[in-house]
Structures are given as C-alpha cells and as structure tokens.
C-alpha cells in the first residue's frame, strides 16, 4: 500500500499505519486522529489545519489527498469520498 497525503498540508502518511491506527493505538496516530485524517480534517503534523507549513499549495495538497485516499483501498471511491468532510 502507498501513502495517504494530508488534505491540509500534503504530509505523506503510510496507509497501513493509518489503517492500523483505526483499530488501536499501535499505528502512526491515535484512533481519533486517524478518523479525522481520513475525513480530510488534516493530520497531527499540521495540527489538523491549524499550523500549515509556509508555501503549502492547498489545492495541490487537497488533490493529492483525494487521489491517495481513493487509490489505497479496494473500497468504492464514491463511498470513500462520502466520508470526507468538504469545507
């Protein structure tokens, strides 16, 4: 599996580590952080959109997130995007 990119800052996260985080605290983030990340709210690196790195192109980060979150699973892309919170 590949990386899932943060919708807010573009930081790559290992998709296996994110998915493991949904089950318990042994993944790359807490279960709550993983749910928020997969919903497109940001990641721990950018404090869920509160602290973006300088020069981050938000449109590019969002496009990378949408592509990566749908490509890293066998699930129907429409179902995956149905869980994303759009601003």
N, C-alpha and C positions, 0 to 999 in steps of 0.2 A: 504494500500500500504506500501511497505517496504522502505528501504533506497537505495540510489544510491551511490556507492562508487567512490571517486575521482580516476581517472585513474593515476594521478601522485603521490599522497601522501596517498591514501587509506582512507581519511576522509569520514565518512558516512554523507550523506545529505538526509533529508526527501524528498521522491519523490513528495509528494503533494506540499510541499513548493517550490521545484524546478519548477514544472509544473505551479504553480500559478505565479511564477516569470516571466514566458514567456508572461503572459497576461498583467501584470502591475508591479509596484514597491512594491506591498504589500506582496510579497513572501520572501523567505530567501535570495535572491540576486537580483541584477538588471536584467532586461530582457537580456541585452548583456552578463552579466556574466553567466546567465542560458544557453544561446545558446552556449557559449564557453565551459561550463561544460559538456553539453550533447554531444558536439562534441569531448570530450576527451582531451581538452586542459589543464585541471587542474581545480582548484577551488580557491576562494578567500583566503582560509587558507594557501595554498602553493604559493600564488601569481601567479597562473597559471603555476606551474612548476619551478618557479624561486628560491623558498626557500623551499626545501624539508627537513622534519624532519630527524634527524640522525637515521640511522638504518632502513630506509624505504626500503623494498624489492620491487623494481619497477615491477618485474614480477608478484608478488602476488597482488600488487595494480591494475595492469592492468587487471589481470584475474578477480578480484572482480568487477571492473568497467564493464567489458564486460558481465559478468553474470547478474549483478544487472540491468543494463540499458535495457537488453532484457527481463528480468523477470517482471519488474514493469509496463509493458504495454501490452495491448492486440494486439498491432500492430505486423505485420510480423517481426520477428527478422532480416531477411535479409535487410528489409527496414530501420530498426533502425541502424544496423551496417553500412549501406551505407552512413549514415550521420557522422560517426565517422572519424576523421582525423587521419590516421595512420602515425607514424613517419617513 
